[in-house]
Structures are given as C-alpha cells and as structure tokens.
Amino acid sequence: MSTSIKVMIADDQMMVRQGFTVLLDAQPDIEVVGQAVDGADAVAKVAELAPDVVLMDIRMPGMGGIEATSVITRVPGAAVKVLVLTTFDLDEYVYEALRAGASGFLLKDASADQLAEAVRVVAAGEALLSPNITKRLITEFSRLGAPRAPSVARIDVLTERETEVLSLIAQGLSNAEISEHLVLAEQTVKTHVSRILVKLGLRDRTQAAVFAYESGLIRPAGY
C-alpha cells in the first residue's frame, strides 16, 4: 500500500535480517524494501531504495552502524530516519548513536509489537527516547563534563516558551506530557516543537534533546 512505511534492515547476521523482515512485513502499514549486510552496503542501499526508516545494527564488519548512521543522516535533504538496534545495552552506544544522527535506540530483544511501534514513532519524526535511555544520556553528559558546543547564539533565536519546551524535550517528555506540564494545548506544543527544529536546523526531537545538553541549556544534576 502506498502509505506504508518503507523500512530497510542493516545487520551482518542473515537470521536477524530475515527475522525482522518477517515481523515487520506482517504489519499492515510497514513494508521492508531492502536489506544491507554492513554499513557501507546500508549507505549505498539508502541512496538506491530511499527508505523512510533504517534499522541499523551497531556492530558490523567494515563500516559500523554509527559511522553509517552519520553518513546517511548528513546527506543534504535526506528524510530517512535511523533506528539503532543492538544487543549491547551500553552508555557509549546510546550516546554515540544519537550524536551520529539516530532518531531512536532499541535493544534487539524488543518484542515484535515494540519493534513495529518504534518504527512508527521514528517515521513520524518523534524521538524514541524512553526515560531509561534519557537517564543514560544524562549520565554520559555527566561523565563528559562541560558542554561540547558553544551554542548560545543559536539558543538566543528561541523565544522563552520555545526554550522551555526544548528543556522538557531534553528530559524525555512527550508532547502530551509537555502539554500537561505547561498547561498548553497539545497542538500548540507541536507548533512550538516544529519551530524549535526549524530555528535550530535540527532533524527531530532526538537531535533537539542532544542539542539541549551539548549547548549547556540542560545540565545534569551536580553540574
């Protein structure tokens, strides 16, 4: 069907690729359009197939998933979203995958329903940042210390309300939760989020969360 979310799976294990293909093709609104065996293959296949979402393994021979994610998401005008899949529940992978441009992070032991929902969330431009992932992201910034990027000038383009919304995005709140917290209509929150992304030149909410920490707008407790 024409409205299906087009997905490509990049993993060096054939059984993983085939398993995810079966699970996702069973969904009425998702279509697996291709598979890649490593990062370099993923980069080439994205250019050929133009998927909406790439399920990207982190550890692959040759070009790994983080490097491939960085290449794919930095192509000018690219609309593809990357959902990183890994068996390794480690801080460094969460942090580096998000910094590389991934829109979400999911462990390979997720259920079929969780996998399908993750694809839908990422395809819609939402961040797949569970509270658990957000805590790990905060921990990683705590370990690294000072903000990496002096972005005061970019922060200054935001209104006071937009800055407030950005800080809540960085804490892992959904639009509905931000709406409740600020006593605003959810549609108003969506408008603020869209304007924040445009003003800061960011791809999605995940990148907005990373930006908020790296710019120093949000600091982990004790810093």
C-alpha positions in Angstrom: 0.0 0.0 0.0 1.2 3.5 -0.9 1.0 4.8 2.7 3.2 2.0 4.1 6.4 3.0 6.0 9.3 1.8 3.9 12.0 0.1 6.1 15.5 -1.1 5.3 17.3 -3.5 7.7 21.1 -3.3 8.1 22.6 -6.2 10.0 25.5 -8.5 9.3 23.6 -11.6 10.5 21.2 -13.1 7.9 18.9 -14.6 10.5 18.4 -11.2 12.2 17.6 -9.6 8.9 15.2 -12.3 7.9 13.6 -12.4 11.3 13.0 -8.6 11.4 11.7 -8.7 7.8 9.1 -11.3 8.7 8.0 -9.4 11.8 7.7 -6.1 10.1 6.1 -7.3 6.8 3.3 -8.8 8.9 2.3 -5.2 9.9 -0.3 -3.7 7.6 1.4 -0.3 7.5 5.1 -1.3 7.2 7.0 -2.7 4.2 10.6 -3.9 4.2 12.1 -2.7 0.9 15.6 -4.0 1.3 18.4 -5.4 3.4 22.1 -4.5 3.9 24.9 -6.6 5.2 27.1 -3.8 6.7 27.4 -0.1 7.0 28.8 0.6 3.5 26.1 -1.5 2.0 23.5 0.4 4.0 24.7 3.7 2.7 24.5 2.5 -0.9 21.1 0.9 -0.4 19.6 4.0 1.2 20.6 6.0 -1.9 19.0 3.4 -4.1 15.9 2.5 -2.2 15.1 5.8 -0.3 13.5 4.1 2.8 11.7 6.1 5.4 13.4 4.2 8.3 16.7 2.2 8.5 17.0 -0.4 11.3 20.7 -0.2 11.9 22.9 -2.7 13.8 25.8 -1.0 15.6 28.4 -3.7 15.4 29.1 -4.8 11.8 32.4 -5.6 10.0 34.0 -2.8 8.0 31.9 0.3 8.3 29.9 0.0 11.5 26.4 1.3 12.3 27.4 4.5 14.0 29.6 5.6 11.1 26.9 4.6 8.6 24.3 6.5 10.5 26.4 9.6 10.4 26.9 9.4 6.7 23.2 8.7 6.0 21.7 11.4 8.2 24.1 14.1 7.0 23.1 13.9 3.3 21.5 17.3 2.4 17.8 17.0 2.3 17.8 13.4 3.5 14.5 12.4 5.1 15.4 8.9 6.2 15.4 8.2 9.9 17.7 5.7 11.6 16.6 3.4 14.4 19.6 1.8 16.0 19.3 -1.8 17.1 21.9 -3.5 19.3 22.3 -6.3 21.8 24.7 -4.1 23.8 22.9 -2.0 26.4 25.9 0.3 27.0 26.0 4.1 27.6 28.7 4.8 24.9 26.5 3.3 22.2 23.4 5.3 23.2 25.4 8.5 23.3 27.4 8.0 20.1 24.4 6.7 18.1 22.3 9.8 19.0 25.2 12.1 18.3 25.6 10.4 14.9 22.0 11.3 14.0 20.0 8.3 15.0 16.4 9.1 15.9 16.0 6.2 18.3 17.7 3.3 20.1 16.2 -0.1 20.6 17.6 -3.4 22.0 17.3 -6.5 19.8 15.3 -8.4 22.4 12.4 -6.0 21.9 9.0 -7.7 21.1 7.5 -7.6 17.7 5.0 -5.0 18.8 7.7 -2.8 20.3 9.7 -3.0 17.1 6.8 -2.1 14.9 5.8 0.8 17.2 9.4 2.0 17.3 9.4 2.2 13.5 6.1 4.1 13.5 7.3 6.6 16.2 10.6 7.3 14.4 8.9 7.5 10.9 6.6 10.1 12.4 9.5 12.3 13.4 9.2 11.6 17.1 12.1 10.7 19.4 12.4 7.2 20.6 13.9 8.2 23.9 12.5 6.2 26.8 13.0 7.5 30.3 15.7 4.8 30.8 17.6 5.9 27.6 17.2 9.6 28.7 18.8 8.8 32.1 21.7 7.1 30.4 22.1 10.1 28.1 22.3 12.4 31.1 24.8 10.1 32.8 27.0 10.2 29.7 27.0 14.0 29.6 27.8 14.0 33.3 30.8 11.8 32.6 32.0 14.1 29.8 31.6 17.2 31.9 31.3 20.6 30.1 29.2 21.2 27.0 30.9 20.4 23.8 29.5 23.2 21.7 29.2 26.9 22.5 25.7 27.4 21.1 24.5 30.5 23.0 23.8 32.3 19.8 21.6 29.5 18.5 19.7 29.3 21.8 19.1 33.1 21.6 16.9 32.6 18.5 14.3 30.8 20.6 11.5 32.5 22.5 11.3 32.0 26.2 8.5 29.5 25.7 10.4 27.6 23.0 13.4 27.4 25.3 11.1 26.0 28.0 9.7 23.4 25.6 13.2 22.4 24.4 14.3 21.8 28.0 11.3 19.5 28.5 12.0 17.6 25.3 15.6 17.0 26.6 14.1 15.5 29.8 12.3 12.9 27.7 8.8 14.3 27.9 6.3 13.6 25.1 4.1 16.3 23.6 1.2 15.2 25.7 3.3 15.4 28.9 4.7 18.8 27.9 1.1 20.0 27.2 0.1 18.9 30.7 3.2 20.4 32.3 2.9 23.8 30.7 -0.9 23.8 30.6 -1.0 24.3 26.8 -3.0 22.6 24.1 -1.1 19.7 22.6 -1.4 21.2 19.1 0.3 24.4 20.5 3.2 22.2 21.8 3.5 20.6 18.4 3.8 24.0 16.8 6.5 25.0 19.3 8.4 21.8 18.6 8.3 22.4 14.9 9.5 26.0 15.2 12.4 24.8 17.5 13.6 22.3 14.9 13.4 24.8 12.1 15.2 27.6 14.0 18.0 25.3 15.3 18.3 23.4 12.0 17.7 20.1 13.7 16.2 16.9 12.2 13.9 15.7 15.0 13.2 15.6 18.7 16.1 13.3 19.5 18.6 15.8 18.0 16.9 18.6 19.9 17.5 16.6 23.1 21.1 16.1 22.3 21.5 19.8 21.4 19.9 20.9 24.7 22.6 19.0 26.7 25.5 19.9 24.4 24.7 23.6 24.4 24.5 23.7 28.2 20.8 24.6 28.2 20.2 21.5 30.3 22.8 20.3 32.8 22.7 17.0 34.7 22.3 17.3 38.5 25.5 18.3 40.2 27.0 20.2 37.2 
